Amino acid sequence: MKNKNRIAVLIPCYNESLTIEKVVKDFKALLPEADIYVYDNNSSDNTAQIAKSAGAIVKHEYRQGKGNVIRSMFRDIDADCYLMVDGDDTYPADNARDMADLILRGKADMVVGDRLSSTYFEENKRLFHNSGNVIVKQFINMFWGNKVKIKDVMTGYRAFSPLFVKTFPILSKGFEIETEMTIHALDKNFLIASMPVQYRDRPAGSVSKLNTYTDGLKVLMTIFRLYKDYKPLHFFTMVAVILALISLIFFIPVFGEYIFTGLVPKLPTLIMAGFTMMGALMSLGVGLVLDTEVKNSKKNFEIQMNIISLLWRKHE
């Protein structure tokens, strides 16, 4: 028989010595029954020592990158509710209890701490981060948000159910992890809730580890890759349509000249148009085959979730 309402606060950290003590103490004050885990990711300062002195359970992840840290957290820790927050003190602990309650009452599998609906644009001083967050949100809602519209994709403040944590296959190594978990939740039809949370910029002397351009490009490439993987029929149909249009653009003038003269003077153009159309048909065929594979994968995923849910209930 396992204990009820075990809450784990997960704090991935890299060189957050200025703020980690306050973050740990704030969450211990609001969630005194929770276990506070700080995973130190090769910090060169004394983040780990400060976190331990503040009362956190400190562990180390030696593979660099936030995605690697969260992979180890999700794999190692068992709880009834997982609350993930950054160690930079940009997210107040005020909403922690409400976010955890949504998970514990079964009203959500993932609660998204929505910064963009509150103070993010006033507090965040990096202009390209503001526009980047909006662009990423629009892309994901366009591709996946048929039923649930995500209000903040890249927030680091979230709560998760055990079912989500133990069935989420983490592939990303870095900051694109938030995008990946958002798309996974949408694609697998997990119950998602959004909660507006206050956001404050980093205190003086605290430096962001996020590179606006390189990490932004990684996020966009992650969206592109996951769109291809999760929605192959849509993706390869678009490729097929583009190739077919290119083929027709080159074929129509050649065909028109043949109708009027009976001659095909631009034979290489005709051959190129034919091969391009074959490429379009092949792309459509690949999309159809992969779409069947994705549907079978979703069926297997649902079966696995049912088994995990059954095993979890037996341990309650």
WOWOTA-V19244 format. One record per residue. N is the residue number from 0. PSI is psi as a letter, one per 30 degrees, with the letter a starting at -180 (NA if undefined). BURIAL is b if it has 24 or more other ideal C-beta (glycine too) atoms within 12 Angstrom, else e. Layout:
N:PSI:BURIAL ; N:PSI:BURIAL
This chain:
0:k:e ; 1:l:e ; 2:k:e ; 3:l:e ; 4:h:e ; 5:k:b ; 6:k:b ; 7:k:b ; 8:k:b ; 9:k:b ; 10:j:b ; 11:k:b ; 12:k:b ; 13:j:b ; 14:i:b ; 15:h:b ; 16:f:b ; 17:f:e ; 18:f:b ; 19:e:b ; 20:e:b ; 21:e:b ; 22:e:b ; 23:e:b ; 24:e:b ; 25:e:b ; 26:e:b ; 27:e:b ; 28:e:e ; 29:e:b ; 30:i:b ; 31:f:e ; 32:f:e ; 33:l:b ; 34:k:b ; 35:j:b ; 36:k:b ; 37:j:b ; 38:j:b ; 39:k:b ; 40:i:b ; 41:h:e ; 42:k:b ; 43:f:e ; 44:a:e ; 45:h:e ; 46:e:b ; 47:e:b ; 48:e:e ; 49:e:b ; 50:e:b ; 51:e:e ; 52:f:e ; 53:f:b ; 54:g:b ; 55:l:b ; 56:j:b ; 57:k:b ; 58:l:b ; 59:k:b ; 60:j:b ; 61:f:e ; 62:k:e ; 63:k:e ; 64:k:b ; 65:e:b ; 66:e:b ; 67:e:b ; 68:e:b ; 69:e:b ; 70:e:b ; 71:e:b ; 72:e:b ; 73:e:b ; 74:e:e ; 75:e:e ; 76:k:b ; 77:k:e ; 78:l:b ; 79:f:b ; 80:k:b ; 81:k:b ; 82:j:b ; 83:k:b ; 84:l:b ; 85:l:b ; 86:g:b ; 87:g:b ; 88:h:b ; 89:f:b ; 90:j:b ; 91:l:b ; 92:f:b ; 93:e:e ; 94:g:b ; 95:e:b ; 96:e:b ; 97:e:b ; 98:e:b ; 99:e:b ; 100:e:b ; 101:e:b ; 102:e:b ; 103:f:b ; 104:g:e ; 105:g:e ; 106:f:e ; 107:k:b ; 108:f:b ; 109:k:b ; 110:k:b ; 111:k:b ; 112:j:b ; 113:j:b ; 114:e:b ; 115:f:b ; 116:f:e ; 117:c:b ; 118:g:e ; 119:e:b ; 120:f:e ; 121:e:e ; 122:e:e ; 123:k:b ; 124:f:e ; 125:j:e ; 126:e:e ; 127:f:e ; 128:e:b ; 129:e:b ; 130:e:e ; 131:e:b ; 132:e:b ; 133:e:b ; 134:e:e ; 135:e:b ; 136:e:b ; 137:e:e ; 138:e:b ; 139:e:b ; 140:e:e ; 141:e:e ; 142:e:b ; 143:f:b ; 144:h:e ; 145:e:e ; 146:e:e ; 147:k:b ; 148:k:e ; 149:k:b ; 150:f:b ; 151:j:b ; 152:e:b ; 153:g:b ; 154:k:b ; 155:g:b ; 156:j:b ; 157:l:b ; 158:k:b ; 159:l:b ; 160:l:b ; 161:e:b ; 162:e:b ; 163:e:b ; 164:e:b ; 165:f:b ; 166:g:b ; 167:j:b ; 168:j:b ; 169:k:b ; 170:f:e ; 171:l:b ; 172:f:e ; 173:b:b ; 174:f:b ; 175:g:b ; 176:e:b ; 177:e:b ; 178:e:b ; 179:e:b ; 180:e:b ; 181:e:b ; 182:e:b ; 183:e:b ; 184:e:b ; 185:e:b ; 186:e:b ; 187:g:b ; 188:h:e ; 189:l:b ; 190:j:b ; 191:k:b ; 192:k:b ; 193:k:b ; 194:j:b ; 195:k:b ; 196:k:b ; 197:k:b ; 198:k:b ; 199:k:b ; 200:l:b ; 201:k:b ; 202:l:e ; 203:k:e ; 204:f:e ; 205:k:b ; 206:k:e ; 207:k:b ; 208:f:b ; 209:k:b ; 210:k:e ; 211:e:e ; 212:e:e ; 213:e:e ; 214:e:b ; 215:e:b ; 216:e:e ; 217:e:b ; 218:e:b ; 219:e:b ; 220:e:e ; 221:e:b ; 222:e:b ; 223:e:e ; 224:e:e ; 225:e:b ; 226:e:b ; 227:e:b ; 228:e:b ; 229:f:b ; 230:i:b ; 231:e:b ; 232:e:b ; 233:e:b ; 234:e:b ; 235:f:b ; 236:e:b ; 237:e:e ; 238:e:b ; 239:e:b ; 240:e:e ; 241:e:e ; 242:e:b ; 243:e:b ; 244:e:e ; 245:e:e ; 246:e:b ; 247:e:e ; 248:e:e ; 249:f:b ; 250:e:b ; 251:e:e ; 252:e:e ; 253:e:b ; 254:e:e ; 255:e:e ; 256:e:e ; 257:e:e ; 258:e:e ; 259:e:e ; 260:f:e ; 261:g:e ; 262:l:e ; 263:i:e ; 264:f:e ; 265:i:e ; 266:e:e ; 267:e:e ; 268:e:e ; 269:e:b ; 270:e:e ; 271:e:e ; 272:e:b ; 273:e:b ; 274:e:e ; 275:e:b ; 276:e:b ; 277:e:e ; 278:e:e ; 279:e:b ; 280:e:e ; 281:e:e ; 282:e:b ; 283:e:b ; 284:e:e ; 285:e:e ; 286:e:b ; 287:e:e ; 288:e:e ; 289:e:b ; 290:e:b ; 291:e:e ; 292:e:e ; 293:e:b ; 294:e:e ; 295:e:e ; 296:e:e ; 297:e:e ; 298:e:e ; 299:e:e ; 300:e:b ; 301:e:e ; 302:e:e ; 303:e:e ; 304:e:b ; 305:e:e ; 306:e:e ; 307:e:e ; 308:e:e ; 309:e:e ; 310:e:e ; 311:e:e ; 312:e:e ; 313:f:e ; 314:f:e ; 315:NA:e
